[in-house]
Amino acid sequence: MKKIQLSWFTCLFLLLFCFFPLLTAFPRYDVNKIVKAIDELYRSKTSYAEMEMEIVTPHWQRTLRMKIWTEGMDKTFIRIIEPKKERGVATLRIGNEMWNYLPKVNKVIKIPPSMMMSSWMGSDFTNDDLVKEFSLFRDYHYRLIQPDDAEKGLLYVECIPKKDVPVVWGKVIVAVRDSDYIPVWEKYYDEKGKLMRIFYFKDIKQFGGKKIPSVMELIPQNKKGHKTVIRYLKAKFNIPLRRDIFTLRNLQSTR
């Protein structure tokens, strides 16, 4: 009887010894809540924002100004207002479907799923980045990790795509502030584990009662001298929106 009790005690001790560091590393953090906060950072039930996108390459650079409306995680509408050459270009996403409107040829083009990872307006952002077709919460398995170079005050979330989900990234690691889950950076790796790009989130400001990084800087790791910077100029959240915003007819509207 004593041997059995000793055996159970030894096993329990070993289990606690092995797993206690993991249980106590993140004692009060809900990873589900963190990932939802990352997904919904720039969204709410509804949102409206004005922003500028600066595209920098070794040979040229330009800045676009645009307006963007969102409803939940499934609807996005973007319209470029400057420069004059691109004015009126618009993008609509509803669920898994996406369309672009080109005013110069007065044509609406449906974007196939195979082009979701293509460049948007010559930037380092993809179509998917702008409309957020994929969701870390829905499409990835995720867990809190403790990297060797972890910084105090940050939490690290490793996201691995679920099987049969059509995403190109083999892994995404996000660093967030432990106080409010606002991201500091996101690193995207390909299926072979090679780092392909880094998002940096900067200059946190209050917009419409919500605290968000007002600057997003994307630096691709495979294109030297390239970067794209998005700056939020205005933003409102949980506001009434016109019913016709997320429609194909609105793509061609000049309002």
N, C-alpha and C positions, 0 to 999 in steps of 0.2 A: 504493500500500500504506500509505503514511504517512497519507494522507487517511482511509482506512478505519479505521485504528487510532485516529486523532484523533477521528473521529466516534463510535466506540464509547466512547472515554474520556470524551468530552464528555457523551454520553448517561448513562453510569454516574455521572459526577459530578453531573449534574442530578438524577438519580433519588435519589441519596444525600442531596443537598442538600434536596430536597423532602420526602423521607420519613423522614430520620433523626430529626427531632424526634418523629415519631409512634412510631418504633421504640424510642426511648429514654425516652419519657414514662412508660411503664409496663414497665420492663425485667424485673421479676421477678414480675409478677402474672398469675395465670391467671383470666380473667374467668369461665370455666365454674365454677371452684371457688368464686369469690365469690358467684355467683348461687345455686349449690346451698346455700351457707351461709345465704344470706338466706331461701330457701325452707324450710330445715329448722331455722331458729333456735329455734322453740319445740317442735320435734318431734324424735323419734329413732325407733328401731324401735318403741318404745312410750313413752308418757308419761302422767303423772297430775298434775293441778294443781288448786289451790284459788285462786280469785281473786275480786276484787270489781270491779264495774263501776259507776262513778259517771256518771250522765247529767245534764248541766247544760243548761238552756235559760233564756231571759230570764224565763220565768214560773214555772218549777218545776224541781225537781231531785230525784233519788232514787238510791238505791244498791242494786244487786243483788249477792248473793253466790252463787257457783256452783262446781261441780266439773266438770272436763273431762278426758276420757280420749282419747288418740289412738293410732293404730297406723299407722306409716308416714305417707304423704301422702294416703291414700285413706279412712281411717276416723276419724270424730270422734263423740264422744258428750258432750253437755253437759246437766247438770241443775241447775236453780236450787234453792237451799236457803233463801234469804232474799231478801225479806221473806216473811212468812207468806202474803200475798195471792197471790204468784206461786210459792210453794213447790210443787215437783213438775213444773213446766213443763220439758219436755225436748226436746232436738234431737238427731237422729241423721243422720249422713251416711255413706253407703257409695258410694264411687266418685262417679258423677254424680247420684246420687239422694239426696234429703233429706226428712226427715219432722219434724214438730213434734207434741208431745203436749200437750194442754190438759186438765189434771186436773179443772177445774171442770165441763166438759161430758163428761169421760171420752172424748175423741175424738183419734184420730191423723189428722193432716192431711199429705198429701204435698205438698211444695213444688215447683211446676213451675219449669222453667228460667227462665221469664220473670220469676219473683219472686226470683231469687237476688240481685238488686241492691236488693231492698226492705229497709227498716229491720228490724233484729232487736231486738225488745222495746222499741221506741221510741227506740233509741239512734242514734248517727250511724254505727254499724257496720252493714254489710249482712249478709244471710245468708251471702254468699260470704266476707266477711271472717272470720266466726267459724269457718267450716268449711274455708276455703281450697280452693274448688273449682278455681280457676285457679292455675297454677304459672308463675312467671317463667321458670324453666328450660325448661319444656316448651312453653309457649304464646307465648313472646315471642322476638324477635330482640334481642340485647343487645350492648353494647359499652362499653368504658371511654371516658370523655370528660374533658375538662379545661375546665370552665367558667371564665369570666373572674373570677368571685368565689370561686374554689376556695380552700379553707382548708388549711393545712399539716396533714399527718397524716390526711387524708381521701382516699378514692377515690370516684369518681362513676360510676355505671352507668346508662346510658340504655337503657330497654327499650321496644321497639315491638312491638305484637301481630302475630302471624303472620296471614296472610290466612285467612279462613274460621273463625277462632277467635272464639266468641261472648263477647267481653269488651267492656265499654263504654268502657274507657280508651283514649285515643289514644296516650298515652305515660306511662311511669312513670320517674321519676328517683330513684335511691337513693344516699344518701351513707353510706359505711361507713368505719370506722376501718381504716387500712391495716395495723395490727398484728394484728388478729384477725378482721376482716371483720364486726364487730358493727355493725348499722345505727345511724345517728344520726338520720336522718330519711328519709322517703319522700314524694315529691310526685306527685300524680296529676292528669293533664291530660285534658280531653275531646278529642274528635276535631278540634276547631277550635284546639287549643293553649291553651285557657283553664285556668288552675290551679283545680282544684275542691276539693282537700282536701290536708292535710298530716298525716302521722303523725310524732310525735316519740317517740324511744325514750330512756328516762332510767333513772337509778338502777340501774346494773349490779350484780348480785348473783350469788353462787354458789348454785346449787340442784342437788342431786344430782350433783355433780361436773361440772356444766355452767354456764358463765357466760352469763347472759342479762340484758337490760334488764328490770327488774322492773316498770317503768311504761311503758305505751303511751298516749299522748295523741293523740286524733284531733280535728282542728279543721277542720270544713267551711268552705270559703271563700265559699259562697253562702248561709250562714245565720248572720247576725250574732248573737253571744252564745251560740252552741251549741258544746258540746264533749262528748266522752265520754272518760273515763279508765279504763283497766284496770290494776289493781294485782295482781301475783302475790304471793300470801301463802305458798304452798307449791308445790313442784314436784319431781317425781322422773322420771328418764329410764331407759329400757332396763330396765324392771321387768316381772315376770310379771303378766299381766292375765287375768281370767276370760274364758273363751271366749264367754260369753253377753252380754258388755257391749254389743257392737255388733249388737244384734238389736232387732227391732220389739217383741218381748215385754218387753225390758228398759225400753222407753220408758214403759210403764205400771207398772213395778215401783216399789215404795216403798223398796227396799233402797238 
